[in-house]
Amino acid sequence: MAYVFNPKLPIYLQMMDIIKERIFNGTYNAREAIPSVRELSGEFSLNPNTVQRAFRELEDTGLIITHSTIGRTVTDDDQLIEREREKTCSKIIERMLLEMEKIGIDESEIVSRVEKKIKNK
């Protein structure tokens, strides 16, 4: 099944999120090589320039490192990975809180609903 990108968001940002998700969940481990631009552009049916832009942005954050001989790897800085993971978690929670508040759910009810959902998982 093909990945469906959100047409309202730049695709390179969504590609960055996919790569970060794979780093955070251990699909791409610290110090290990990640797929090439060609591989990821083929996997997601994207223009290679889009994947390249996502890589450049992730290099700027320090999450991935480009080596002249072995390609790209995930950083070996576990603390950086954890900080970036925490930032991502915070953004997800903030979006959820905003959406819940839009439909009139207060903080205590949000907590209650989240706890209930976790129990029933």
Steps between C-alpha positions, in 0.01 A plus 500: 500500500637841403559761767249785483648843560295792633460744209479792744856452631832512316598144412862545611374582853288187499800301378703645787232382741510149353878481534487638856229249589722221371793630705289532814341155470830325425444419134812710436739455792764739628827478308343285227456581133162617378357435153625714217313780327433262212362228728268733692384686190412163347328373815278810522478581126654843556728725305854436630540875558219483758678225694830686465344811653366295793851359551655849494254623761566195720874557463445855626335358814788257543281189491672366190858535388634476146829318456695528177570127486206317660201725434268617775472369852291579802690709752679326785377772739234313700419814700426694179273220381315506833466883492359488147268216600377707795437799269296279270300360794429852623374609159269197478361568847452870427305418182283252689430750777401770251266265317341379824454857622333591170227249573454619856692240697679642806836386636365262765278329245792475256706322767208272583443412134869434437524274806188313388638455151831367636317248721291379208790474259 
